Amino acid sequence: MASVSAGVRAPSGKVVAAVSVSGPLERMTRQPGRMHAPAVLAAAERLSESLRRSA
């Protein structure tokens, strides 16, 4: 298994959730961050921003 995760932060800065993708090494490769980190980080940031706006 391989995975890439990024924290979703509340307006206080506390991590309250995570965005993650995971799968078998055969599909994710041994360095899944190279391919998937940009999308995972962007999704986590969008959720964090949404929490900031709704506070």
MARVEXDO-356346 format. One record per atom (N, C-alpha, C): atom name; z, y, x. Coordinates in Angstrom, 3 decimals. Atoms other than C-alpha are relative to their C-alpha. Layout:
MARVEXDO-356346
<site 'CA'; <Z; Y; X>>
...
END
This chain:
MARVEXDO-356346
<site 'N'; <0.000; -1.176; 0.834>>
<site 'CA'; <0.000; 0.000; 0.000>>
<site 'C'; <0.000; 1.235; 0.876>>
<site 'N'; <0.007; -1.311; -0.644>>
<site 'CA'; <-0.603; 3.597; 1.009>>
<site 'C'; <0.209; 1.036; -1.087>>
<site 'N'; <-0.212; -1.044; 1.000>>
<site 'CA'; <0.408; 6.808; -0.700>>
<site 'C'; <0.049; 1.373; 0.645>>
<site 'N'; <-0.106; -1.403; -0.387>>
<site 'CA'; <0.361; 10.581; -0.512>>
<site 'C'; <0.776; 0.679; -1.120>>
<site 'N'; <-0.834; -0.662; 1.005>>
<site 'CA'; <2.982; 12.711; -2.278>>
<site 'C'; <0.246; 1.446; 0.386>>
<site 'N'; <-0.375; -1.401; -0.221>>
<site 'CA'; <3.885; 16.371; -2.683>>
<site 'C'; <1.007; 0.391; -1.065>>
<site 'N'; <-1.042; -0.420; 0.915>>
<site 'CA'; <6.919; 17.961; -4.265>>
<site 'C'; <-0.436; 1.118; -0.923>>
<site 'N'; <0.169; -1.071; 0.982>>
<site 'CA'; <6.846; 20.121; -7.374>>
<site 'C'; <1.332; 0.743; -0.032>>
<site 'N'; <-1.228; -0.781; -0.113>>
<site 'CA'; <9.359; 22.951; -7.085>>
<site 'C'; <0.246; 0.881; -1.218>>
<site 'N'; <-0.453; -0.908; 1.053>>
<site 'CA'; <11.344; 24.791; -9.735>>
<site 'C'; <0.036; 1.408; 0.591>>
<site 'N'; <-0.080; -1.370; -0.513>>
<site 'CA'; <11.590; 28.594; -9.474>>
<site 'C'; <1.112; 0.193; 1.041>>
<site 'N'; <-1.091; -0.088; -0.972>>
<site 'CA'; <14.843; 28.073; -7.529>>
<site 'C'; <-0.381; -0.566; 1.364>>
<site 'N'; <0.424; 0.643; -1.239>>
<site 'CA'; <12.917; 26.154; -4.863>>
<site 'C'; <0.377; -1.462; 0.077>>
<site 'N'; <-0.424; 1.395; 0.025>>
<site 'CA'; <14.533; 22.837; -5.755>>
<site 'C'; <-1.165; -0.897; -0.419>>
<site 'N'; <1.026; 0.964; 0.381>>
<site 'CA'; <12.173; 19.858; -5.862>>
<site 'C'; <0.472; -0.714; -1.271>>
<site 'N'; <-0.362; 0.573; 1.297>>
<site 'CA'; <12.190; 18.657; -9.474>>
<site 'C'; <-0.930; -1.136; -0.432>>
<site 'N'; <0.964; 1.051; 0.334>>
<site 'CA'; <9.202; 16.292; -9.532>>
<site 'C'; <-0.911; -0.201; 1.203>>
<site 'N'; <0.966; 0.249; -1.067>>
<site 'CA'; <6.428; 14.893; -7.375>>
<site 'C'; <-1.336; -0.407; -0.602>>
<site 'N'; <1.347; 0.470; 0.311>>
<site 'CA'; <2.703; 14.354; -7.569>>
<site 'C'; <-0.317; -1.025; 1.078>>
<site 'N'; <0.246; 1.064; -0.962>>
<site 'CA'; <1.613; 11.117; -5.927>>
<site 'C'; <-1.241; -0.787; -0.380>>
<site 'N'; <1.063; 0.984; 0.192>>
<site 'CA'; <-1.404; 8.899; -5.497>>
<site 'C'; <0.310; -1.158; 0.937>>
<site 'N'; <-0.249; 1.169; -0.840>>
<site 'CA'; <-1.110; 5.368; -4.187>>
<site 'C'; <-1.011; -1.082; -0.339>>
<site 'N'; <0.919; 1.105; 0.214>>
<site 'CA'; <-3.198; 2.292; -3.808>>
<site 'C'; <-0.012; -0.924; 1.193>>
<site 'N'; <0.076; 0.950; -1.102>>
<site 'CA'; <-4.046; -0.654; -1.595>>
<site 'C'; <-0.692; 0.624; 1.217>>
<site 'N'; <0.589; -0.533; -1.233>>
<site 'CA'; <-4.924; 0.056; 2.035>>
<site 'C'; <-1.521; -0.125; 0.017>>
<site 'N'; <1.450; 0.204; -0.010>>
<site 'CA'; <-8.410; -1.318; 1.459>>
<site 'C'; <-0.741; 1.151; -0.694>>
<site 'N'; <0.629; -1.113; 0.719>>
<site 'CA'; <-9.121; 1.582; -0.913>>
<site 'C'; <0.444; 1.363; 0.513>>
<site 'N'; <-0.566; -1.282; -0.420>>
<site 'CA'; <-6.876; 4.307; 0.491>>
<site 'C'; <-0.208; 0.285; 1.483>>
<site 'N'; <0.101; -0.033; -1.458>>
<site 'CA'; <-7.456; 3.637; 4.225>>
<site 'C'; <1.391; 0.138; 0.619>>
<site 'N'; <-1.284; -0.075; -0.688>>
<site 'CA'; <-4.694; 3.743; 6.825>>
<site 'C'; <0.491; 1.439; 0.159>>
<site 'N'; <-0.396; -1.413; -0.060>>
<site 'CA'; <-4.630; 7.551; 6.770>>
<site 'C'; <-0.403; 0.693; -1.302>>
<site 'N'; <0.404; -0.525; 1.304>>
<site 'CA'; <-4.741; 8.451; 3.084>>
<site 'C'; <0.126; 1.513; -0.113>>
<site 'N'; <-0.171; -1.448; 0.055>>
<site 'CA'; <-3.595; 12.012; 3.726>>
<site 'C'; <-1.264; 0.774; 0.312>>
<site 'N'; <1.239; -0.707; -0.364>>
<site 'CA'; <-6.895; 12.984; 5.280>>
<site 'C'; <-0.901; 0.222; -1.199>>
<site 'N'; <0.891; -0.107; 1.155>>
<site 'CA'; <-8.760; 12.325; 2.059>>
<site 'C'; <0.697; 0.587; -1.225>>
<site 'N'; <-0.641; -0.319; 1.270>>
<site 'CA'; <-6.174; 12.864; -0.670>>
<site 'C'; <1.016; 1.140; 0.046>>
<site 'N'; <-1.035; -1.042; -0.070>>
<site 'CA'; <-3.632; 15.409; 0.621>>
<site 'C'; <-0.430; 1.326; -0.614>>
<site 'N'; <0.365; -1.287; 0.600>>
<site 'CA'; <-5.632; 18.508; -0.354>>
<site 'C'; <0.118; 0.014; -1.526>>
<site 'N'; <-0.069; 0.050; 1.463>>
<site 'CA'; <-5.896; 17.426; -3.998>>
<site 'C'; <1.441; -0.153; -0.482>>
<site 'N'; <-1.395; 0.212; 0.398>>
<site 'CA'; <-2.275; 16.235; -4.194>>
<site 'C'; <0.796; 1.287; 0.184>>
<site 'N'; <-0.708; -1.259; -0.249>>
<site 'CA'; <-0.943; 19.444; -2.628>>
<site 'C'; <-0.408; 1.081; -1.005>>
<site 'N'; <0.475; -1.002; 0.957>>
<site 'CA'; <-3.108; 21.598; -4.894>>
<site 'C'; <0.589; -0.255; -1.389>>
<site 'N'; <-0.565; 0.323; 1.314>>
<site 'CA'; <-1.889; 19.760; -8.006>>
<site 'C'; <1.482; 0.350; -0.049>>
<site 'N'; <-1.428; -0.320; -0.039>>
<site 'CA'; <1.751; 20.114; -6.954>>
<site 'C'; <0.218; 1.509; -0.024>>
<site 'N'; <-0.138; -1.461; -0.017>>
<site 'CA'; <1.279; 23.817; -6.265>>
<site 'C'; <-0.316; 0.590; -1.374>>
<site 'N'; <0.323; -0.489; 1.355>>
<site 'CA'; <-0.377; 24.367; -9.665>>
<site 'C'; <1.164; -0.245; -0.955>>
<site 'N'; <-1.154; 0.276; 0.855>>
<site 'CA'; <2.562; 22.680; -11.380>>
<site 'C'; <1.185; 0.902; 0.352>>
<site 'N'; <-1.082; -0.882; -0.423>>
<site 'CA'; <5.068; 24.672; -9.324>>
<site 'C'; <-0.239; 1.418; -0.493>>
<site 'N'; <0.342; -1.346; 0.474>>
<site 'CA'; <3.264; 27.898; -10.192>>
<site 'C'; <0.206; 0.111; -1.508>>
<site 'N'; <-0.200; 0.004; 1.454>>
<site 'CA'; <3.304; 26.960; -13.864>>
<site 'C'; <1.489; 0.099; -0.346>>
<site 'N'; <-1.435; -0.093; 0.219>>
<site 'CA'; <7.067; 26.454; -13.682>>
<site 'C'; <0.522; 1.400; 0.306>>
<site 'N'; <-0.409; -1.376; -0.333>>
<site 'CA'; <7.470; 29.848; -11.990>>
<site 'C'; <-0.380; 0.976; -1.105>>
<site 'N'; <0.466; -0.907; 1.061>>
<site 'CA'; <5.426; 31.578; -14.695>>
<site 'C'; <0.780; -0.172; -1.297>>
<site 'N'; <-0.704; 0.244; 1.251>>
<site 'CA'; <7.363; 29.944; -17.504>>
<site 'C'; <1.483; 0.321; 0.077>>
<site 'N'; <-1.436; -0.304; -0.167>>
<site 'CA'; <10.778; 30.881; -16.071>>
<site 'C'; <0.341; 1.386; -0.490>>
END
